[in-house]
Amino acid sequence: MVAIQEPPPRQRSNLVLHCGAHLVNRAQVSGVATPAATRTWAPIPHSLLVEQVELALHATDLRVASQAHSLTHDGLRYFGLIQIQNSAQHPDYAWVLGLRNSHDKRFPAGIVAGATVFVCDNLSFSGEIEIARKHTRFILRDLPVLTRQAIDRLVDRWYHQDQRITAYKNKMIGDAAAHDLLIRAMDADVCATRVVPRVLKEWRKPRHAQFEQRNVWALFNSFTESLKQTNLNELPHRTEALHGLLDAYVGLN
């Protein structure tokens, strides 16, 4: 197992900010009992999945800067966040890896590329990769290979993410277009109706000076700031849908 330092409280706060996430340490993750396997289903221990992801990152020469872990539904569902440090450092955001697993068959084990914005701890994700479509009979045997393949694919998603954020920063947007995208975002299930006033407030009067520029990056962070109260398990779906809208607006395929 690759030894990873537990992150200080400031670096872990972005998981706490999302409702439904209960911050736990690695010992608590390891302490979750894994249900007994059946003839057709072999659940993956949460702690084993985390260890395999760490090993795959290490093999890809990616360093873990910090990590945080959460459990919901009495430990049946796990969500983790790993901040990555690579050679291409960015002054205002970092690569993150979202990791999830379930023992109640709610969703398969998977990882997703993401970003965390330093000034506000906003999280966003895009392009989830399922490590195993089903926790089938030989999943524990195949897990190291499947995890390494998933990490290799994830690196490409992160580089695409860097291009996306640059495009968002370079594209200016006025109120009329921002309001139109907000309605379309609601239709696309990016946010519920009750979240719309929060997004508008963040857009019209950003709490952080970095987002006072009228560009798509500022609008994007108006959404992600407002989505902090969204259930953590829903965040990858919501922010991926948001990327779909904004990518089209800035002209990305």
SEVEXBA-624104 format. One record per residue: residue in one letter; x negated, y negated, z negated of N, C-alpha, C in turn. Coordinates in steps of 0.1 Angstrom, whole numbers, padded with zeros to 4 digits, always signed. Example, Ala and Ser with C-alpha at 12.3 -4.5 7.8 and 13.67 -1.06 7.14 Angstrom:
<nodes>
A-0132+0057-0078-0123+0045-0078-0132+0033-0078 S-0128+0022-0071-0137+0011-0071-0129+0000-0079 
</nodes>
This chain:
<nodes>
M-0008+0012+0000+0000+0000+0000-0009-0013+0000 V-0005-0022+0008-0013-0035+0008-0008-0043-0004 A-0018-0048-0012-0014-0056-0023-0010-0070-0019 I+0002-0074-0023+0007-0088-0020+0010-0095-0032 Q+0005-0107-0033+0007-0116-0045+0022-0120-0045 E+0028-0119-0057+0041-0125-0059+0041-0140-0057 P+0050-0146-0050+0050-0160-0047+0054-0168-0059 P+0048-0180-0060+0052-0189-0071+0067-0193-0069 P+0073-0199-0080+0087-0202-0079+0091-0212-0068 R+0082-0221-0065+0086-0231-0054+0087-0224-0041 Q+0079-0214-0038+0079-0208-0025+0091-0198-0024 R+0097-0194-0036+0107-0184-0036+0121-0190-0035 S+0122-0204-0037+0135-0210-0039+0144-0209-0027 N+0139-0207-0015+0148-0207-0003+0157-0195-0003 L+0154-0184-0010+0164-0173-0012+0174-0177-0022 V+0170-0183-0033+0179-0186-0044+0190-0196-0039 L+0186-0205-0030+0195-0215-0025+0207-0209-0018 H+0207-0197-0013+0218-0191-0006+0227-0183-0015 C+0240-0186-0014+0249-0179-0023+0249-0164-0020 G+0251-0156-0030+0251-0141-0029+0237-0135-0030 A+0227-0143-0031+0213-0137-0032+0209-0138-0047 H+0205-0127-0052+0200-0126-0066+0186-0122-0066 L+0177-0132-0069+0163-0130-0068+0158-0119-0078 V+0150-0110-0073+0145-0099-0081+0130-0098-0077 N+0122-0091-0086+0108-0088-0083+0107-0074-0077 R+0094-0071-0074+0091-0059-0067+0095-0047-0075 A+0092-0048-0088+0095-0037-0097+0110-0034-0097 Q+0118-0044-0096+0133-0042-0096+0137-0035-0083 V+0131-0040-0072+0134-0033-0059+0130-0019-0059 S+0118-0015-0065+0114-0001-0066+0123+0007-0075 G+0129+0000-0085+0138+0007-0094+0152+0010-0089 V+0155+0006-0077+0168+0009-0072+0169+0024-0067 A+0178+0031-0072+0179+0045-0069+0184+0046-0054 T+0178+0055-0047+0182+0058-0033+0192+0070-0033 P+0203+0068-0026+0213+0079-0026+0207+0092-0020 A+0213+0103-0023+0209+0115-0018+0212+0116-0003 A+0203+0122+0005+0204+0123+0019+0215+0134+0022 T+0221+0133+0033+0230+0143+0038+0224+0150+0051 R+0232+0159+0057+0227+0166+0069+0224+0156+0080 T+0232+0145+0081+0231+0136+0092+0226+0122+0088 W+0224+0119+0075+0221+0106+0071+0210+0107+0060 A+0199+0099+0063+0188+0099+0053+0185+0084+0050 P+0190+0079+0038+0188+0065+0035+0174+0062+0033 I+0170+0050+0036+0156+0045+0034+0155+0038+0021 P+0146+0042+0012+0144+0034+0000+0140+0020+0003 H+0146+0010-0004+0143-0004-0001+0128-0006-0003 S+0122-0001-0013+0107-0004-0016+0098+0002-0005 L+0102+0014+0000+0094+0020+0011+0095+0012+0023 L+0106+0006+0026+0107-0002+0038+0098-0014+0037 V+0099-0021+0025+0090-0033+0023+0075-0029+0025 E+0071-0018+0019+0057-0013+0020+0053-0011+0035 Q+0062-0005+0042+0059-0002+0056+0057-0015+0064 V+0066-0024+0061+0065-0037+0068+0052-0044+0065 E+0048-0044+0052+0035-0050+0048+0023-0043+0055 L+0024-0030+0056+0013-0023+0063+0012-0027+0078 A+0024-0028+0084+0025-0031+0098+0020-0045+0101 L+0023-0054+0092+0018-0068+0093+0003-0069+0092 H-0002-0061+0082-0017-0061+0080-0024-0055+0092 A-0018-0045+0098-0024-0039+0110-0024-0048+0122 T-0015-0058+0122-0014-0068+0133-0022-0081+0130 D-0029-0080+0119-0038-0092+0114-0029-0104+0111 L-0017-0102+0106-0009-0113+0101-0009-0112+0085 R-0012-0124+0079-0013-0124+0065+0000-0129+0058 V+0003-0122+0047+0015-0126+0040+0012-0137+0030 A+0018-0149+0032+0016-0160+0023+0024-0160+0011 S+0036-0155+0012+0045-0154+0000+0057-0145+0004 Q+0064-0140-0006+0076-0132-0003+0086-0133-0014 A+0098-0130-0011+0109-0130-0021+0119-0119-0017 H+0126-0114-0028+0134-0102-0026+0147-0105-0033 S+0158-0100-0027+0171-0101-0033+0179-0088-0032 L+0188-0086-0041+0197-0074-0041+0211-0079-0043 T+0220-0072-0036+0234-0075-0038+0242-0062-0038 H+0255-0063-0042+0263-0051-0042+0257-0040-0051 D+0253-0044-0063+0247-0034-0073+0235-0027-0067 G+0227-0034-0059+0215-0028-0054+0217-0020-0041 L+0229-0019-0036+0231-0011-0024+0226-0019-0011 R+0225-0032-0012+0220-0040-0001+0208-0048-0005 Y+0198-0048+0004+0186-0055+0001+0183-0066+0012 F+0178-0077+0008+0174-0087+0018+0161-0093+0013 G+0151-0093+0021+0138-0099+0017+0133-0110+0027 L+0124-0118+0022+0119-0129+0030+0104-0129+0029 I+0097-0128+0039+0082-0128+0039+0077-0139+0048 Q+0070-0149+0041+0064-0160+0049+0050-0155+0054 I+0048-0158+0067+0036-0154+0074+0027-0165+0076 Q+0014-0162+0075+0003-0172+0078-0004-0166+0090 N-0004-0173+0101-0012-0169+0112-0021-0180+0117 S-0028-0178+0128-0039-0187+0132-0033-0200+0137 A-0020-0200+0142-0014-0213+0147-0005-0219+0135 Q-0011-0227+0127-0004-0233+0116+0004-0245+0121 H+0016-0247+0115+0024-0258+0118+0026-0267+0106 P+0026-0280+0107+0026-0289+0096+0039-0289+0088 D+0050-0286+0095+0063-0288+0089+0072-0275+0088 Y+0067-0264+0093+0075-0251+0091+0065-0239+0092 A+0070-0228+0088+0062-0216+0088+0070-0204+0094 W+0063-0195+0099+0070-0182+0104+0075-0175+0091 V+0087-0169+0092+0091-0160+0082+0097-0147+0088 L+0097-0137+0081+0103-0124+0085+0114-0121+0076 G+0126-0119+0081+0137-0115+0073+0138-0100+0074 L+0140-0093+0063+0141-0079+0062+0153-0074+0055 R+0161-0065+0060+0173-0061+0053+0174-0046+0054 N+0182-0040+0044+0184-0026+0044+0196-0024+0035 S+0203-0013+0038+0215-0009+0030+0215+0005+0026 H+0221+0008+0015+0223+0022+0010+0238+0026+0011 D+0246+0016+0016+0261+0019+0018+0265+0020+0032 K+0256+0021+0041+0258+0023+0056+0264+0010+0062 R+0263-0001+0055+0269-0014+0060+0261-0019+0072 F+0248-0017+0072+0240-0021+0084+0227-0013+0083 P+0221-0011+0095+0208-0003+0095+0197-0012+0091 A+0186-0006+0088+0173-0013+0084+0169-0021+0096 G+0165-0034+0094+0161-0042+0105+0153-0054+0100 I+0146-0060+0110+0138-0072+0107+0142-0083+0117 V+0140-0095+0113+0144-0106+0122+0134-0118+0121 A+0130-0124+0132+0121-0135+0132+0128-0147+0127 G+0121-0155+0120+0127-0167+0114+0117-0178+0111 A+0122-0189+0106+0114-0201+0102+0119-0207+0090 T+0110-0212+0082+0114-0220+0070+0108-0234+0071 V+0116-0244+0069+0111-0258+0070+0106-0262+0056 F+0094-0267+0055+0088-0270+0042+0095-0280+0034 V+0100-0291+0040+0105-0302+0033+0118-0299+0026 C+0125-0289+0031+0139-0286+0025+0142-0272+0023 D+0132-0263+0026+0135-0248+0025+0146-0243+0034 N+0149-0250+0044+0160-0245+0053+0155-0233+0060 L+0164-0223+0062+0160-0210+0068+0168-0209+0081 S+0162-0202+0091+0169-0199+0103+0163-0186+0109 F+0171-0179+0116+0167-0166+0121+0172-0164+0136 S+0165-0156+0143+0169-0153+0157+0163-0140+0161 G+0171-0132+0168+0166-0120+0174+0163-0108+0165 E+0173-0103+0159+0172-0092+0149+0168-0079+0157 I+0159-0072+0151+0154-0059+0157+0157-0048+0147 E+0165-0039+0152+0168-0027+0143+0157-0018+0143 I+0152-0014+0131+0141-0005+0130+0146+0009+0132 A+0159+0012+0129+0165+0025+0132+0180+0023+0133 R+0185+0027+0145+0200+0025+0147+0208+0033+0137 K+0203+0044+0133+0210+0052+0122+0199+0057+0113 H+0202+0058+0100+0192+0065+0091+0194+0080+0093 T+0188+0085+0104+0190+0099+0108+0180+0108+0100 R+0181+0121+0103+0174+0131+0096+0159+0129+0094 F+0153+0124+0105+0138+0123+0105+0133+0108+0103 I+0142+0100+0098+0138+0085+0098+0126+0083+0089 L+0125+0090+0077+0114+0088+0068+0101+0092+0075 R+0101+0103+0083+0089+0107+0090+0085+0097+0100 D+0095+0091+0107+0092+0083+0119+0091+0068+0115 L+0094+0065+0102+0094+0051+0098+0081+0043+0101 P+0069+0048+0098+0057+0040+0101+0056+0036+0115 V+0058+0045+0124+0057+0042+0139+0068+0032+0143 L+0080+0034+0138+0091+0025+0142+0089+0011+0136 T+0084+0010+0124+0081-0003+0118+0070-0010+0126 R+0060-0004+0130+0049-0010+0137+0054-0015+0151 Q+0062-0007+0157+0068-0011+0170+0076-0024+0169 A+0084-0024+0158+0093-0035+0155+0085-0048+0153 I+0074-0047+0145+0066-0059+0142+0059-0064+0155 D+0055-0055+0164+0049-0059+0176+0059-0068+0184 R+0071-0063+0185+0081-0071+0192+0085-0084+0185 L+0084-0084+0172+0087-0096+0164+0077-0107+0167 V+0065-0104+0169+0055-0114+0172+0058-0122+0184 D+0063-0116+0194+0068-0123+0206+0079-0132+0203 R+0088-0128+0194+0099-0137+0190+0094-0149+0183 W+0084-0148+0175+0079-0159+0168+0073-0170+0178 Y+0065-0165+0188+0059-0174+0197+0070-0181+0205 H+0081-0174+0208+0092-0180+0215+0099-0191+0206 Q+0099-0188+0193+0105-0197+0183+0097-0210+0183 D+0083-0209+0184+0075-0221+0184+0079-0230+0196 Q+0080-0224+0208+0084-0231+0220+0098-0238+0218 R+0107-0231+0212+0120-0236+0209+0120-0248+0200 I+0113-0247+0189+0113-0259+0180+0106-0271+0187 T+0096-0269+0195+0090-0280+0202+0100-0286+0211 A+0108-0278+0218+0118-0283+0227+0129-0291+0219 Y+0133-0286+0208+0143-0293+0199+0138-0307+0195 K+0125-0308+0192+0119-0320+0187+0118-0330+0199 N+0116-0326+0211+0114-0335+0222+0127-0339+0229 K+0139-0333+0225+0151-0336+0231+0160-0346+0223 M+0162-0358+0227+0170-0367+0220+0185-0364+0222 I+0193-0368+0212+0207-0365+0213+0215-0377+0206 G+0226-0381+0212+0235-0391+0206+0246-0385+0198 D+0254-0394+0192+0264-0389+0183+0275-0381+0191 A+0279-0386+0203+0289-0380+0210+0286-0365+0214 A+0273-0363+0218+0269-0349+0221+0268-0341+0209 A+0263-0347+0198+0262-0340+0185+0275-0335+0180 H+0285-0344+0181+0299-0341+0177+0305-0330+0185 D+0302-0330+0198+0307-0320+0207+0301-0306+0203 L+0288-0306+0201+0281-0294+0197+0286-0288+0183 L+0290-0297+0175+0295-0293+0162+0308-0285+0163 I+0317-0290+0172+0329-0284+0174+0327-0270+0181 R+0318-0270+0191+0315-0258+0198+0308-0248+0188 A+0300-0253+0179+0294-0244+0169+0304-0238+0160 M+0315-0245+0156+0325-0239+0148+0333-0228+0156 D+0335-0231+0169+0342-0221+0177+0333-0208+0179 A+0320-0210+0178+0311-0199+0180+0307-0192+0167 D+0314-0195+0156+0313-0189+0143+0299-0192+0137 V+0293-0204+0141+0281-0208+0134+0284-0213+0120 C+0296-0219+0119+0300-0224+0105+0315-0225+0104 A+0320-0224+0092+0334-0224+0090+0339-0239+0090 T+0352-0241+0091+0357-0254+0092+0353-0263+0079 R+0353-0256+0068+0350-0263+0055+0335-0268+0055 V+0327-0263+0064+0312-0267+0064+0310-0279+0073 V+0320-0282+0082+0318-0293+0091+0315-0307+0085 P+0323-0310+0074+0319-0323+0068+0305-0324+0062 R+0300-0313+0058+0286-0313+0053+0276-0315+0064 V+0279-0308+0075+0270-0310+0087+0270-0325+0092 L+0282-0330+0093+0283-0344+0097+0276-0354+0087 K+0277-0351+0074+0270-0360+0064+0255-0359+0066 E+0250-0347+0068+0236-0345+0070+0231-0352+0083 W+0239-0351+0093+0235-0357+0106+0236-0373+0105 R+0246-0378+0099+0248-0393+0098+0238-0399+0088 K+0235-0392+0077+0227-0398+0067+0218-0387+0062 P+0207-0383+0069+0199-0372+0065+0193-0375+0051 R+0192-0364+0043+0186-0366+0029+0171-0366+0030 H+0165-0362+0042+0151-0362+0043+0147-0371+0055 A+0137-0380+0053+0133-0390+0063+0128-0383+0076 Q+0123-0371+0075+0118-0364+0086+0129-0361+0097 F+0141-0362+0093+0152-0358+0102+0160-0371+0106 E+0154-0383+0104+0161-0395+0108+0161-0397+0123 Q+0151-0391+0130+0151-0392+0145+0163-0385+0150 R+0169-0391+0161+0181-0386+0167+0177-0375+0177 N+0171-0364+0173+0168-0354+0182+0175-0341+0178 V+0174-0331+0186+0181-0318+0184+0175-0311+0172 W+0162-0313+0168+0156-0307+0156+0163-0313+0144 A+0167-0325+0144+0174-0331+0133+0188-0325+0132 L+0195-0324+0143+0208-0318+0143+0207-0303+0138 F+0198-0296+0143+0196-0282+0139+0195-0281+0123 N+0187-0290+0118+0185-0290+0103+0197-0295+0096 S+0205-0303+0102+0218-0307+0096+0227-0294+0094 F+0226-0285+0104+0233-0273+0102+0227-0264+0092 T+0214-0262+0093+0208-0252+0084+0208-0257+0069 E+0207-0270+0067+0209-0275+0053+0223-0272+0048 S+0233-0273+0057+0247-0271+0053+0250-0256+0051 L+0242-0247+0058+0245-0233+0057+0238-0226+0045 K+0232-0234+0037+0225-0228+0025+0236-0222+0016 Q+0248-0226+0016+0258-0220+0008+0265-0208+0015 T+0260-0205+0027+0266-0193+0034+0260-0180+0028 N+0268-0170+0028+0263-0157+0024+0250-0153+0031 L+0240-0149+0024+0227-0147+0030+0227-0136+0041 N+0235-0126+0039+0236-0116+0050+0242-0121+0063 E+0250-0132+0062+0256-0138+0074+0247-0147+0081 L+0236-0152+0074+0228-0163+0080+0221-0159+0093 P+0215-0147+0095+0209-0144+0108+0219-0145+0119 H+0232-0140+0118+0242-0141+0128+0245-0156+0131 R+0247-0163+0121+0251-0177+0122+0240-0186+0129 T+0228-0184+0124+0217-0193+0130+0213-0188+0144 E+0215-0175+0147+0212-0170+0161+0223-0176+0170 A+0235-0177+0166+0246-0183+0174+0243-0198+0176 L+0238-0204+0166+0234-0219+0167+0223-0220+0177 H+0213-0212+0176+0202-0212+0186+0207-0211+0200 G+0217-0202+0202+0223-0200+0216+0228-0213+0221 L+0236-0221+0213+0241-0234+0217+0230-0244+0220 L+0221-0245+0211+0211-0256+0212+0201-0253+0223 D+0198-0240+0224+0188-0236+0235+0194-0241+0249 A+0207-0238+0251+0213-0242+0263+0213-0257+0265 Y+0215-0265+0254+0215-0279+0255+0201-0285+0259 V+0191-0279+0254+0177-0284+0257+0171-0278+0269 G+0179-0269+0275+0174-0263+0288+0165-0250+0287 L+0166-0244+0276+0158-0231+0274+0167-0220+0279 N+0160-0209+0285+0167-0197+0289+0170-0189+0277 
</nodes>
